């Protein structure tokens, strides 16, 4: 009996570290994360449901109306079964790139849209992820947040292949949305430009430059995000204060918000949210939202 108890305990411990079996995958969630573990010397990956997805809505995102319009238009085409493009969202930090992707999930989750978040270090598994998602009836956005590569990283070629470079056809129920602070996703160095050639009046970029551009150009749509002006920043502050139940607005509040941004070295939607959260907390309001 003692041996049986020990064996059962060992099985329980093994079950805790093993991924779920493929035939018991929970497809009822709207968002998933790709997880990977090394089990008995082999890497095993699986989709983990996100039980409490981010609740931000499109109306919460201020001063990005043009970008919001393009993202919604492309996603609406995708959900409706019409052709749509992979998207790369680049630009200033804290201006709503990631939040827009999360908000569009909330907008279209009831229509069958799903989000799968994949970390940069796990992009080498993209082909496996696509193989799991392709037979499903739902529409999936594979989301790569804060994406950038250093020279020689493996996920770079995996992403290129899935976007547009594989012998296999792209699945019609999968799009890739990525955010980055780098337009071309790779570090760019001044001396690379010195290798550019001028032949018969034409500019021929160096091979290394062409290689770096080749990944970002595989995204059919680019959305650029810019730092907020002072008025845009204050409008975002007022929005979040109202969301947190703080209706008072005055010149003193505006100055405090501007000083807060000065201390952070940035005017953005994220900084506006952080100021509003701090202010509401100090006034004893119940915090219910996250950016």
The 8 nearest C-alpha neighbors of each residue, nearest first, counted from 0:
[[1, 3, 2, 4, 5, 6, 7, 8],
 [0, 2, 4, 3, 5, 6, 7, 8],
 [3, 1, 5, 0, 4, 6, 7, 8],
 [4, 2, 6, 0, 5, 1, 7, 8],
 [5, 3, 7, 1, 2, 6, 8, 0],
 [4, 6, 8, 2, 3, 7, 9, 1],
 [7, 5, 3, 9, 8, 4, 2, 10],
 [8, 6, 10, 4, 9, 5, 3, 11],
 [7, 9, 5, 11, 6, 10, 4, 12],
 [8, 10, 6, 12, 7, 11, 5, 13],
 [9, 11, 13, 7, 12, 8, 14, 6],
 [12, 10, 14, 8, 9, 13, 7, 15],
 [11, 13, 9, 15, 10, 14, 8, 16],
 [14, 12, 10, 15, 11, 16, 17, 9],
 [13, 15, 11, 17, 12, 16, 10, 18],
 [14, 16, 12, 13, 17, 11, 18, 10],
 [17, 15, 13, 14, 18, 12, 38, 36],
 [16, 18, 14, 15, 13, 19, 38, 36],
 [17, 19, 45, 20, 16, 44, 43, 14],
 [20, 18, 21, 17, 23, 24, 45, 22],
 [19, 21, 22, 23, 18, 24, 17, 45],
 [20, 22, 24, 23, 19, 45, 18, 25],
 [21, 23, 20, 24, 19, 25, 26, 131],
 [24, 22, 21, 20, 25, 19, 26, 18],
 [25, 23, 21, 22, 26, 20, 19, 46],
 [24, 26, 27, 23, 48, 28, 47, 46],
 [25, 27, 28, 24, 48, 29, 23, 31],
 [26, 28, 25, 29, 48, 24, 30, 113],
 [29, 27, 30, 26, 48, 49, 50, 25],
 [28, 30, 113, 108, 114, 27, 31, 112],
 [31, 29, 114, 49, 28, 113, 115, 48],
 [32, 30, 48, 115, 49, 47, 46, 114],
 [33, 31, 116, 47, 115, 46, 34, 117],
 [32, 34, 46, 117, 45, 47, 116, 31],
 [35, 33, 45, 44, 46, 32, 47, 36],
 [34, 36, 44, 43, 45, 42, 33, 37],
 [37, 35, 43, 42, 38, 44, 34, 18],
 [36, 38, 42, 41, 40, 43, 39, 35],
 [39, 37, 41, 40, 36, 42, 43, 17],
 [38, 40, 41, 37, 42, 36, 43, 17],
 [39, 41, 38, 37, 42, 36, 43, 35],
 [40, 42, 37, 38, 39, 43, 36, 44],
 [43, 41, 37, 36, 38, 35, 44, 40],
 [44, 42, 36, 35, 37, 41, 38, 45],
 [45, 43, 35, 34, 36, 42, 33, 46],
 [44, 46, 34, 33, 47, 18, 35, 43],
 [45, 47, 33, 32, 31, 34, 48, 44],
 [46, 48, 32, 31, 33, 45, 49, 34],
 [49, 47, 31, 28, 50, 30, 46, 32],
 [50, 48, 31, 30, 51, 52, 47, 28],
 [49, 51, 48, 52, 28, 30, 29, 31],
 [50, 52, 49, 53, 54, 30, 48, 28],
 [53, 51, 49, 54, 50, 30, 29, 101],
 [52, 54, 55, 101, 51, 289, 102, 290],
 [53, 55, 52, 56, 105, 289, 102, 288],
 [54, 56, 102, 53, 290, 59, 289, 101],
 [57, 55, 102, 58, 59, 54, 105, 106],
 [56, 58, 102, 59, 60, 99, 103, 55],
 [57, 59, 56, 60, 61, 55, 102, 238],
 [60, 58, 57, 56, 61, 55, 238, 239],
 [61, 59, 58, 57, 95, 63, 62, 99],
 [60, 62, 63, 235, 59, 268, 64, 58],
 [63, 61, 64, 231, 60, 227, 235, 232],
 [64, 62, 66, 61, 65, 67, 60, 224],
 [63, 65, 67, 66, 62, 68, 61, 60],
 [64, 66, 68, 67, 63, 69, 62, 70],
 [67, 65, 69, 63, 68, 64, 222, 70],
 [66, 68, 64, 70, 65, 69, 63, 71],
 [69, 67, 65, 71, 66, 70, 72, 64],
 [70, 68, 72, 66, 71, 67, 73, 65],
 [69, 71, 67, 73, 72, 68, 74, 66],
 [70, 72, 74, 68, 69, 73, 75, 67],
 [71, 73, 69, 75, 70, 74, 68, 76],
 [74, 72, 76, 70, 75, 71, 83, 69],
 [75, 73, 77, 71, 76, 72, 70, 78],
 [74, 76, 72, 78, 77, 73, 71, 79],
 [75, 77, 81, 79, 73, 74, 78, 83],
 [76, 78, 74, 80, 83, 75, 79, 81],
 [77, 79, 75, 80, 76, 74, 138, 112],
 [80, 78, 76, 77, 81, 75, 74, 110],
 [79, 81, 77, 78, 76, 82, 171, 172],
 [80, 82, 76, 77, 79, 83, 78, 75],
 [83, 81, 77, 76, 80, 84, 171, 73],
 [84, 82, 77, 73, 76, 81, 85, 74],
 [85, 83, 219, 86, 220, 73, 218, 174],
 [84, 86, 175, 218, 174, 219, 176, 220],
 [87, 85, 220, 176, 218, 221, 219, 84],
 [86, 88, 221, 177, 178, 176, 218, 222],
 [89, 87, 178, 222, 221, 223, 96, 177],
 [90, 88, 179, 223, 180, 178, 182, 224],
 [91, 89, 224, 180, 223, 225, 92, 179],
 [90, 92, 225, 226, 224, 94, 180, 93],
 [91, 93, 94, 90, 180, 267, 226, 95],
 [92, 94, 269, 267, 95, 268, 91, 270],
 [93, 95, 267, 268, 92, 96, 91, 224],
 [94, 96, 98, 97, 93, 99, 268, 60],
 [97, 95, 99, 98, 88, 94, 178, 100],
 [96, 98, 100, 99, 95, 101, 178, 144],
 [97, 99, 95, 101, 100, 96, 102, 290],
 [100, 98, 102, 97, 101, 96, 95, 103],
 [99, 101, 103, 97, 102, 98, 104, 96],
 [102, 100, 98, 104, 99, 103, 97, 53],
 [103, 101, 56, 99, 105, 57, 104, 55],
 [102, 104, 106, 100, 105, 101, 99, 107],
 [105, 103, 101, 102, 107, 106, 108, 112],
 [104, 106, 102, 103, 108, 107, 56, 101],
 [105, 107, 103, 104, 108, 102, 56, 57],
 [106, 108, 110, 104, 109, 112, 105, 103],
 [109, 107, 112, 111, 110, 105, 104, 106],
 [108, 110, 111, 107, 112, 106, 105, 29],
 [111, 109, 107, 108, 112, 78, 106, 79],
 [112, 110, 137, 108, 109, 138, 113, 107],
 [111, 113, 108, 138, 107, 110, 139, 137],
 [112, 114, 139, 29, 30, 138, 140, 108],
 [115, 113, 30, 140, 139, 141, 31, 116],
 [114, 116, 31, 141, 32, 142, 30, 140],
 [117, 115, 142, 32, 141, 143, 31, 33],
 [118, 116, 143, 33, 142, 32, 121, 115],
 [119, 117, 121, 120, 143, 122, 116, 144],
 [118, 120, 121, 122, 117, 146, 154, 143],
 [119, 121, 118, 122, 154, 123, 117, 153],
 [122, 120, 123, 119, 118, 124, 117, 154],
 [123, 121, 154, 124, 125, 119, 120, 157],
 [122, 124, 154, 121, 157, 125, 153, 120],
 [125, 123, 122, 127, 126, 121, 128, 157],
 [126, 124, 128, 122, 127, 123, 129, 157],
 [125, 127, 129, 128, 124, 130, 161, 123],
 [128, 126, 130, 124, 125, 129, 131, 44],
 [129, 127, 125, 131, 130, 126, 124, 132],
 [128, 130, 132, 126, 131, 127, 133, 125],
 [129, 131, 127, 128, 133, 132, 126, 134],
 [132, 130, 128, 129, 133, 127, 134, 135],
 [133, 131, 129, 135, 130, 134, 128, 139],
 [132, 134, 135, 130, 129, 131, 170, 172],
 [135, 133, 132, 136, 131, 130, 172, 170],
 [134, 136, 132, 133, 137, 131, 138, 172],
 [137, 135, 134, 138, 172, 133, 111, 132],
 [138, 136, 111, 135, 112, 139, 172, 113],
 [137, 139, 172, 112, 113, 173, 111, 78],
 [140, 138, 113, 173, 114, 112, 172, 141],
 [139, 141, 114, 174, 175, 173, 142, 115],
 [140, 142, 175, 115, 116, 114, 174, 139],
 [141, 143, 116, 176, 177, 115, 140, 175],
 [144, 142, 177, 117, 116, 146, 118, 176],
 [143, 145, 178, 146, 177, 142, 97, 179],
 [146, 144, 179, 178, 147, 143, 180, 177],
 [145, 147, 179, 144, 178, 143, 119, 177],
 [148, 146, 184, 185, 179, 145, 181, 149],
 [149, 147, 185, 184, 152, 150, 155, 146],
 [148, 150, 152, 185, 151, 186, 147, 184],
 [149, 151, 152, 148, 185, 186, 155, 153],
 [150, 152, 153, 149, 155, 148, 154, 156],
 [153, 151, 154, 150, 155, 149, 148, 156],
 [152, 154, 155, 156, 151, 123, 157, 122],
 [153, 155, 122, 123, 157, 156, 152, 158],
 [156, 154, 158, 153, 157, 152, 159, 148],
 [155, 157, 159, 158, 154, 153, 160, 152],
 [158, 156, 154, 160, 123, 159, 155, 161],
 [157, 159, 161, 155, 160, 156, 162, 154],
 [160, 158, 156, 162, 157, 161, 214, 164],
 [159, 161, 164, 165, 157, 158, 162, 163],
 [160, 162, 158, 159, 163, 165, 157, 164],
 [163, 161, 159, 160, 158, 217, 164, 218],
 [164, 162, 160, 161, 165, 159, 217, 169],
 [163, 165, 160, 159, 161, 162, 166, 167],
 [164, 166, 160, 167, 161, 163, 168, 162],
 [165, 167, 168, 164, 160, 163, 169, 161],
 [168, 166, 165, 169, 164, 161, 170, 160],
 [169, 167, 170, 166, 165, 163, 171, 161],
 [170, 168, 171, 167, 161, 163, 162, 173],
 [169, 171, 172, 173, 133, 168, 129, 174],
 [170, 172, 173, 169, 133, 174, 80, 82],
 [173, 171, 138, 170, 139, 133, 137, 174],
 [174, 172, 139, 171, 170, 140, 138, 175],
 [175, 173, 140, 85, 141, 139, 176, 172],
 [174, 176, 141, 85, 140, 142, 177, 86],
 [177, 175, 86, 142, 85, 87, 141, 143],
 [176, 178, 143, 87, 144, 142, 88, 86],
 [179, 177, 88, 144, 145, 89, 87, 146],
 [178, 180, 145, 146, 89, 181, 147, 88],
 [179, 181, 90, 89, 91, 182, 92, 145],
 [182, 180, 184, 179, 183, 89, 147, 185],
 [181, 183, 184, 89, 180, 179, 215, 90],
 [182, 184, 215, 181, 185, 212, 211, 214],
 [185, 183, 147, 181, 182, 148, 146, 179],
 [184, 186, 148, 183, 147, 149, 211, 187],
 [187, 185, 149, 188, 184, 148, 181, 150],
 [188, 186, 185, 189, 191, 208, 211, 183],
 [189, 187, 190, 191, 186, 192, 208, 185],
 [188, 190, 191, 192, 187, 193, 194, 186],
 [189, 191, 193, 192, 188, 194, 187, 195],
 [192, 190, 193, 189, 194, 188, 208, 205],
 [191, 193, 194, 190, 195, 189, 205, 204],
 [192, 194, 190, 191, 195, 189, 196, 205],
 [195, 193, 205, 192, 191, 196, 190, 204],
 [194, 196, 204, 205, 192, 193, 203, 197],
 [197, 195, 203, 202, 198, 194, 204, 205],
 [196, 198, 202, 201, 203, 200, 199, 195],
 [199, 197, 201, 200, 196, 202, 203, 195],
 [200, 198, 201, 197, 202, 196, 203, 195],
 [199, 201, 198, 197, 202, 203, 196, 195],
 [202, 200, 198, 199, 197, 203, 196, 204],
 [203, 201, 197, 196, 204, 198, 200, 195],
 [202, 204, 196, 195, 197, 201, 205, 198],
 [205, 203, 195, 208, 202, 196, 209, 206],
 [204, 206, 195, 194, 208, 207, 209, 203],
 [205, 207, 209, 208, 210, 204, 194, 195],
 [206, 208, 210, 209, 205, 211, 191, 204],
 [209, 207, 211, 205, 210, 206, 204, 212],
 [210, 208, 206, 212, 207, 211, 213, 205],
 [211, 209, 207, 213, 208, 212, 206, 214],
 [212, 210, 208, 213, 209, 214, 185, 183],
 [211, 213, 209, 210, 214, 215, 183, 216],
 [212, 214, 210, 216, 211, 215, 209, 217],
 [215, 213, 217, 216, 212, 159, 211, 183],
 [214, 216, 183, 217, 212, 218, 213, 184],
 [217, 215, 218, 213, 214, 212, 219, 183],
 [216, 218, 215, 214, 219, 162, 163, 213],
 [219, 217, 85, 216, 86, 220, 215, 87],
 [218, 220, 84, 85, 217, 86, 221, 216],
 [219, 221, 86, 218, 84, 87, 85, 222],
 [222, 220, 87, 86, 88, 223, 219, 218],
 [221, 223, 88, 66, 89, 87, 220, 224],
 [222, 224, 89, 90, 88, 221, 225, 66],
 [225, 223, 90, 91, 89, 94, 222, 226],
 [224, 226, 91, 90, 227, 223, 94, 92],
 [227, 225, 91, 267, 266, 228, 94, 224],
 [228, 226, 231, 267, 266, 232, 229, 225],
 [227, 229, 231, 230, 232, 226, 266, 267],
 [228, 230, 232, 231, 233, 227, 266, 257],
 [231, 229, 233, 232, 228, 234, 227, 235],
 [232, 230, 234, 228, 229, 233, 227, 62],
 [231, 233, 229, 235, 230, 234, 227, 266],
 [232, 234, 236, 230, 235, 231, 237, 229],
 [233, 235, 231, 237, 236, 232, 230, 238],
 [234, 236, 238, 232, 233, 237, 61, 271],
 [237, 235, 271, 233, 239, 234, 238, 240],
 [238, 236, 240, 234, 235, 239, 233, 241],
 [239, 237, 235, 241, 236, 240, 234, 242],
 [240, 238, 242, 236, 241, 237, 275, 272],
 [239, 241, 245, 275, 237, 243, 242, 238],
 [240, 242, 244, 245, 243, 239, 238, 246],
 [243, 241, 239, 240, 244, 238, 245, 288],
 [242, 244, 240, 241, 245, 239, 286, 279],
 [243, 245, 241, 242, 246, 240, 284, 279],
 [246, 244, 240, 241, 247, 243, 279, 242],
 [245, 247, 241, 244, 248, 240, 237, 243],
 [248, 246, 245, 249, 252, 240, 241, 237],
 [249, 247, 252, 246, 250, 253, 237, 251],
 [248, 250, 252, 251, 253, 247, 254, 255],
 [249, 251, 253, 252, 254, 248, 255, 256],
 [250, 252, 254, 249, 253, 255, 248, 256],
 [253, 251, 255, 249, 250, 254, 248, 256],
 [252, 254, 250, 256, 251, 255, 257, 249],
 [255, 253, 257, 251, 256, 252, 258, 250],
 [254, 256, 252, 258, 253, 257, 259, 251],
 [255, 257, 259, 253, 254, 258, 252, 260],
 [258, 256, 254, 260, 259, 255, 261, 253],
 [259, 257, 261, 255, 260, 256, 254, 262],
 [258, 260, 256, 262, 257, 261, 255, 263],
 [261, 259, 263, 257, 262, 258, 266, 265],
 [262, 260, 258, 264, 263, 259, 257, 265],
 [261, 263, 259, 260, 264, 258, 265, 257],
 [264, 262, 260, 261, 265, 259, 270, 266],
 [265, 263, 261, 262, 260, 266, 259, 270],
 [264, 266, 263, 260, 267, 261, 270, 226],
 [267, 265, 260, 227, 232, 270, 226, 268],
 [268, 266, 94, 270, 269, 93, 227, 232],
 [267, 269, 271, 94, 270, 93, 235, 272],
 [268, 270, 93, 272, 267, 271, 273, 94],
 [269, 271, 273, 267, 272, 268, 274, 266],
 [272, 270, 236, 268, 274, 269, 273, 235],
 [273, 271, 275, 269, 270, 274, 239, 276],
 [272, 274, 270, 276, 271, 275, 277, 269],
 [273, 275, 277, 271, 276, 272, 278, 270],
 [276, 274, 240, 278, 272, 277, 273, 239],
 [277, 275, 273, 279, 274, 278, 280, 272],
 [278, 276, 280, 274, 275, 279, 273, 281],
 [279, 277, 275, 281, 280, 276, 274, 282],
 [278, 280, 282, 284, 276, 281, 277, 275],
 [281, 279, 283, 277, 282, 278, 284, 276],
 [282, 280, 278, 283, 279, 277, 284, 276],
 [281, 283, 279, 280, 284, 278, 245, 277],
 [284, 282, 280, 281, 279, 285, 278, 286],
 [283, 285, 279, 280, 282, 286, 244, 243],
 [286, 284, 287, 283, 243, 280, 279, 244],
 [285, 287, 288, 243, 284, 280, 276, 279],
 [286, 288, 285, 289, 243, 242, 284, 276],
 [289, 287, 286, 290, 54, 243, 55, 242],
 [288, 290, 55, 287, 54, 53, 272, 286],
 [289, 55, 272, 288, 98, 269, 53, 54]]
